[in-house]
Amino acid sequence: MSPTVIAALITAGGRIGESVFQKIGTATKRESDDAANFMNQRYNDFKAMAGTSNTKLLLHIESGAPFEFRRLYTDLFRGYGTLDPNIQEALEAEFMQRLQYLVTIGLVIHTGTDYIITTMGKHYLAKAREDVGFARLFHPSDF
């Protein structure tokens, strides 16, 4: 998706209220409802931007608890310590880019040390749960 489209989505979403792009619990009920309506309208755009790997990452931080980069990385890549250091470095760099991308599109916030899902991110996951394309991600035991 082009940077122009991403910027337009974030600008449109920003009109709902800045707190929907902040950590969970900061949005008012009205802002949260507005964010849900916005996500209902723009879910396919966010799905295209996030993809399966980033949606899986969002699931990992869905609780709203803050996650430090190293903890997220080691939780999601459990066998990373057995890899060649050069491969580890490349994977860490790619993972950092994924997190920064989720911050850019407004689904995650970076507090300086931690990554936290936003209200918009929660609404994205709610829609993704209804998406048959993500059935294996949300219901792996069914397959």
N, C-alpha and C positions, 0 to 999 in steps of 0.2 A: 504494500500500500504506500502511496506517495506521501512524503512529508507534508505536503499541502493538505491532503485529506486528513491526516492525523491532527494537524494543527486546527483545522476547521472543527473536527469532532471535539477536541479538548476545549476550544473556545465556546462551542455550543453547550457543552456540558458544564462549563464554568459559569454560565448564566444561571444554572440551577442553584448554585451556592458553592462557595469555595470549600466548605467543610466536607462535601461529598468526595473531595480529592484528598482529604486528610484522614487520619486514622479513624477506625471504627469508634462510634460512640460520640463523635463531635458534631454530627449532623442532627438537626432538629427533625422531628417527625415529618414536617412538610418537605424539608430538603431531601430526606430519605425517600419519601413518596415520589417527589419530582425526579430523583435519580433513578428510581425503579421505572418510572414512565419513560425517561430518556433511554434507559438500557433496553426497554421493550422495543423502542423504535430503532435503536442503533445496534442491537445485539450482533447482527451478522457482520457489521463493520468491525466490532471488537473481537468477534470470533476469528475473523480473518487476520487481524493484527496479532492476537495472542497465540493462536494455534494450540495444538495438543500439549506440547512440552511445557509451554508457559502456563497453560491451564492446570496441568499437574503440579507445577510449582506453586500456583495460587492455592490449590487445595491444601498443600502442606502448611501454609500460613493462614488458613481460613479462620482459625480461632480468634485472630486479632491480637494474639500475643506477639511481642516484638521478637524478631529473629536476627541474630548477628550473622554476617556473611558466612563465616567459617562453620557455624552450626548448621545453617541451611545447606551449605555445600556438602558437609560430611553426612548429613541425614539423607540427602538425595543421591549421593555417590558414595555409598558405604565402602566399596572396595578401592577407593581412590588411593589409599596409602600403599597399595601393592603395585601401583603403576610407576613407570619410569618418571623421574622428576620433570623431564621436559614435557611429557604428556600431561602430567598433573598441572603444570603451569599453563599449558594451552587450554585445558579444561576449565581451570579457574578463571581465566580471562574470558572465555566464552560465556561462562555462567554469570560473571559480573556484567557482561553486556546484556544478557537476558534480563537480569534484575533492573538494570538501568532503563531498558526498554519498557518494562512494566511500569516504572516510575514515570517515564515520558508520556505514556498513554493514560496515566491516571488511575491505574488499578492497584498500585502499591505506592507507599511513601517511604522515603529514606530519611531517617531522623539524624543521620550523621554517623551513627554506629549500627542501627538496626533497620530492618525492613518490616513494614507493617501493611497489611491489606487495608485498602480504603473502603469507604461505604460503596463507592462505585464498583470496586472489585468484588464485594460481597454480592451486589446485584448481578454482576456478570456471572458469577458462579451459580446463582439461583437460576438464571436463564439457561446456563450450560447444562445443569442437571436435567432440564426438560428436553434437551437436544439429543435425539437418537444417535447423532454422529459422535457423541461423547459417551455412549452407553458403556463401552468397555472401560472407560476411565472411572466412571462413577459406580459401576456395578460389575467389577471384574469376576465375581463368583458366578455370575449368570452365564459366563462363556466358557 
